[in-house]
Amino acid sequence: MSLGEPESLARIGLGKVAAGDIEGAEGNLQSVLNTDSASTEAIARAHYRMAEVMLATIKTYPTPEDIDLIEEFIALVEVTQQSYLNAARQGSVEYTAAALSRLSTAMEYCADKLDGVPMPADLTAAQKQQVKEALTARVENMRAQAKEALQACGDLAWTSANFTPVVRECLKGRSHDKIFVPYDEITARKASPVKGLDELRAELSKNPEDVDKLRELGERFLDGGDPHSARLVLARAIQVGGGALEQNLLGVASYNIGDYTGAFEAFHRAAEGGIEAGRQNMKVLLQAAKVTSAMGEVDKRFQKGRDGGRVIK
């Protein structure tokens, strides 16, 4: 990957934000946004990181003590908000959630900074009262926007089967307080080769798109303690036409390697496909991820499904 490519520039831009090089970061990120060949993911990253540039600027902004500074501060807040929303609109799994969560963090921070600012000394008593009432309304609006953004982040679990670490925190009522976007930590593959698969592999070599045989191979890998290989096989089964049963098994494999994001999506699809195991496994996953407050939502959103499918024990 060239350092001049949009994806690289977006990544470098965030690193510069974290290092305090705001001007350098802005230059890198603007280059991405001005590039027609940038991928949707790179554009999402760039908007997100541009919002972080603006938030870093806000954090160094002096306490607004006159009307001009107050208006300038509010304008900065609005630009920051728009950048986060632009990132959220790109459809990236990670950055839609991160942008909404960080927007919540940003609006709470800005509300705190604006709340209680001293009234400009050169105003009359009546003017001060008008400014105070306007600022109070603005602060209340910012806090309401912070709550709405946090709620929208948590709702991604149900509207988009999005269960990234950021969404999990949103479901717990907590916004993300760091610049960098976290990912699940996948466990290393330690399994020994699963024996007795030669016949099954020979059959698949004749018809690589046999969903039943692919599912059987995936289950054999799961039973043999190799969820990494199972995940690859089951993903292929779904790619060539597999349905809810294969989705549920993919969720089990993903769960067993620590990929809670992928597991939730797969269980979500399985539950939508009417497999009860998918619905039950979603609850197990929510408990494992310590998001027990959302477990009741599963029963509200998914009807009891038909029997069949592997349930996590």
C-alpha positions in Angstrom: 0.0 0.0 0.0 1.5 3.3 -1.1 1.7 6.1 1.4 -0.1 8.3 -1.1 -3.1 6.1 -1.3 -6.4 7.3 0.3 -6.5 4.5 2.9 -2.9 5.2 4.0 -3.5 8.9 4.1 -6.6 8.4 6.3 -4.7 6.2 8.7 -1.7 8.6 8.8 -4.1 11.4 9.5 -5.5 9.8 12.6 -2.0 9.1 13.9 -1.2 12.8 13.5 -4.3 13.7 15.4 -3.3 11.4 18.3 0.2 12.9 18.2 -1.1 16.5 18.3 -0.2 17.4 14.8 -3.5 18.9 13.9 -2.4 20.9 10.9 -0.6 17.9 9.3 -3.6 15.6 10.0 -6.0 18.0 8.3 -3.8 18.1 5.2 -3.7 14.3 4.9 -7.5 13.9 5.5 -8.5 16.7 3.1 -6.4 14.9 0.4 -8.6 11.8 0.9 -11.8 13.7 0.7 -10.7 15.4 -2.5 -9.8 12.1 -4.1 -12.4 10.6 -6.5 -10.8 7.1 -6.2 -11.1 6.8 -2.4 -13.1 3.8 -1.2 -16.2 4.3 1.0 -14.2 3.0 4.0 -11.4 5.5 3.4 -13.9 8.3 3.1 -15.6 7.2 6.3 -12.2 7.1 8.0 -11.3 10.6 6.7 -14.6 12.2 7.8 -14.2 10.5 11.2 -10.7 11.7 11.6 -11.5 15.2 10.4 -14.1 15.3 13.2 -11.4 14.3 15.6 -9.2 17.2 14.3 -12.1 19.6 15.0 -12.7 18.1 18.4 -9.0 18.5 19.3 -9.3 22.1 18.2 -12.3 22.6 20.4 -10.4 21.2 23.4 -7.7 23.8 23.0 -10.2 26.6 22.4 -10.2 29.3 25.1 -13.2 29.8 27.3 -15.6 32.0 25.1 -16.0 35.2 27.1 -17.4 37.5 24.5 -20.1 37.2 21.8 -17.7 36.7 18.9 -15.9 33.9 20.7 -19.2 32.2 21.6 -20.4 32.4 18.0 -17.1 31.0 16.8 -17.2 28.2 19.3 -20.7 27.2 18.3 -19.7 27.2 14.6 -16.8 24.9 15.4 -19.2 22.6 17.2 -21.5 22.5 14.3 -18.7 21.7 11.8 -17.5 18.9 14.2 -21.0 17.4 14.4 -21.4 17.5 10.6 -18.0 15.7 10.2 -19.1 12.9 12.5 -22.4 12.6 10.8 -20.7 12.4 7.4 -18.6 9.6 8.6 -21.7 7.8 10.0 -23.5 8.1 6.6 -20.9 6.2 4.6 -22.1 2.7 5.8 -18.9 1.5 7.3 -19.6 -1.1 10.1 -16.8 0.2 12.4 -16.9 3.9 11.6 -20.7 4.4 11.6 -20.7 3.2 15.2 -17.6 5.0 16.2 -18.7 8.3 14.7 -22.1 8.2 16.5 -20.5 7.2 19.7 -17.8 9.9 19.5 -20.4 12.4 18.5 -22.1 11.7 21.8 -18.8 12.2 23.6 -18.1 15.4 21.7 -21.5 17.0 22.3 -21.4 16.2 26.0 -17.9 17.8 26.2 -19.0 20.9 24.2 -22.1 21.3 26.4 -20.0 21.1 29.5 -17.6 23.7 28.1 -20.4 26.1 27.1 -22.4 25.6 30.2 -21.7 28.4 32.7 -19.5 30.5 30.6 -19.2 34.0 32.1 -21.5 36.6 30.5 -19.7 39.3 28.5 -19.0 42.3 30.7 -20.0 44.9 28.1 -23.7 43.8 27.9 -26.6 45.3 29.7 -28.5 43.2 32.3 -31.3 42.5 29.8 -28.8 41.5 27.1 -27.0 39.2 29.5 -30.3 37.5 30.4 -31.0 37.0 26.7 -27.6 35.5 26.0 -27.9 33.3 29.1 -31.2 31.9 28.0 -29.9 31.3 24.5 -26.8 29.5 25.8 -28.9 27.4 28.2 -31.1 26.3 25.3 -28.0 25.5 23.2 -26.5 23.4 26.0 -29.7 21.5 26.5 -29.9 20.8 22.8 -26.3 19.6 22.8 -27.0 17.2 25.6 -30.1 15.9 23.8 -28.1 15.3 20.7 -25.5 13.4 22.7 -28.2 11.1 24.0 -29.7 10.6 20.6 -26.3 9.8 19.1 -25.6 7.2 21.8 -29.1 5.7 21.3 -28.5 5.5 17.5 -25.2 3.8 18.1 -26.7 1.1 20.3 -29.6 0.6 17.9 -27.2 -0.5 15.2 -27.1 -3.9 17.0 -30.7 -4.4 15.9 -31.0 -2.4 12.7 -27.7 -3.5 11.1 -26.6 -6.6 13.1 -23.7 -4.4 14.2 -22.0 -5.6 17.4 -18.6 -4.0 17.3 -16.9 -3.2 20.7 -18.1 0.4 20.3 -21.7 -0.7 19.8 -21.5 -2.9 22.9 -20.4 0.1 25.0 -23.3 2.1 23.5 -25.7 -0.6 24.6 -24.3 -0.2 28.1 -25.0 3.5 27.9 -21.3 4.5 27.5 -19.8 6.5 24.6 -16.3 5.8 23.3 -13.7 8.0 24.9 -10.7 7.3 22.7 -9.7 8.4 19.2 -8.8 5.0 17.8 -11.5 2.5 16.9 -11.3 -0.8 18.9 -11.7 -4.2 17.3 -12.3 -7.7 18.7 -9.1 -9.6 19.6 -9.2 -12.9 17.7 -7.5 -15.8 19.4 -4.6 -17.5 17.7 -5.2 -20.8 16.0 -3.8 -23.6 18.2 -5.8 -26.7 17.0 -4.2 -29.9 15.8 -5.2 -31.1 12.3 -8.7 -32.7 12.4 -8.4 -36.4 11.3 -10.8 -38.4 9.1 -11.7 -35.7 6.6 -10.2 -37.2 3.4 -13.5 -38.8 2.2 -15.5 -35.6 2.8 -12.9 -33.5 1.1 -12.8 -35.8 -1.9 -16.6 -35.4 -2.2 -16.2 -31.6 -2.1 -13.5 -31.7 -4.7 -16.2 -33.0 -7.1 -18.7 -30.4 -6.1 -17.2 -27.5 -4.2 -20.6 -25.8 -3.8 -22.3 -28.6 -2.0 -23.8 -26.7 0.9 -24.6 -29.8 2.9 -21.1 -31.2 2.6 -19.6 -27.8 3.5 -21.8 -27.6 6.5 -20.8 -31.1 7.6 -17.1 -30.2 7.1 -17.6 -27.0 9.2 -19.2 -29.0 12.0 -16.4 -31.6 11.9 -13.9 -28.8 12.3 -15.9 -27.4 15.2 -16.2 -30.8 16.9 -12.4 -31.3 16.3 -11.6 -28.0 18.2 -10.6 -26.0 15.1 -13.1 -23.1 15.0 -10.8 -21.0 12.8 -11.0 -23.5 9.9 -14.7 -24.0 10.6 -15.3 -20.3 10.2 -13.7 -20.3 6.7 -15.6 -23.3 5.6 -19.0 -22.1 6.9 -18.4 -18.6 5.3 -17.9 -20.4 2.0 -21.1 -22.4 2.6 -23.1 -19.2 3.1 -21.4 -17.7 0.0 -22.7 -20.5 -2.2 -26.3 -20.5 -0.9 -26.3 -21.6 2.7 -29.0 -20.3 5.0 -29.9 -19.9 8.6 -28.4 -23.2 9.8 -25.0 -22.3 8.3 -25.3 -18.7 9.7 -25.8 -20.1 13.2 -22.8 -22.4 12.8 -20.7 -19.5 11.6 -21.8 -17.6 14.6 -20.6 -20.5 16.9 -17.2 -20.7 15.2 -16.8 -16.9 15.4 -17.8 -16.9 19.0 -15.2 -19.6 19.8 -12.4 -17.5 18.4 -13.4 -14.2 20.1 -15.0 -12.6 17.1 -18.1 -11.3 18.9 -18.8 -8.8 16.1 -19.0 -11.6 13.5 -20.8 -14.0 15.9 -23.6 -11.5 16.6 -24.2 -10.8 12.9 -24.4 -14.5 12.1 -26.7 -15.2 15.0 -28.8 -12.3 14.1 -29.2 -13.6 10.5 -29.9 -17.1 11.9 -32.6 -15.8 14.1 -34.1 -13.8 11.2 -34.1 -17.0 9.3 -36.2 -18.7 12.0 -33.6 -20.8 13.8 -34.2 -20.9 17.5 -30.6 -21.7 18.2 -29.6 -18.4 16.6 -31.9 -16.5 19.0 -30.6 -18.4 22.1 -27.0 -18.0 21.0 -27.5 -14.3 20.7 -28.5 -14.2 24.4 -25.5 -16.3 25.3 -23.3 -13.8 23.4 -24.9 -10.8 25.0 -24.2 -12.3 28.4 -20.6 -13.2 27.5 -20.1 -9.6 26.3 -21.6 -8.3 29.5 -24.5 -6.6 27.7 -27.1 -8.3 29.8 -29.4 -5.3 29.7 -30.0 -6.0 26.0 -31.0 -9.6 26.4 -34.7 -8.9 26.7 -34.5 -7.1 23.4 -33.9 -10.4 21.6 -37.3 -11.7 22.6 -39.0 -8.5 21.6 -37.4 -8.5 18.1 -37.2 -12.2 17.2 -40.0 -14.7 17.5 -39.3 -18.2 18.8 -37.9 -20.2 15.9 -38.0 -23.8 14.8 -35.8 -26.4 16.5 -32.5 -27.3 15.0 -29.0 -25.8 15.1 -26.1 -25.9 17.5 -26.5 -24.0 20.8 -23.5 -22.7 22.7 -23.0 -24.4 26.0 
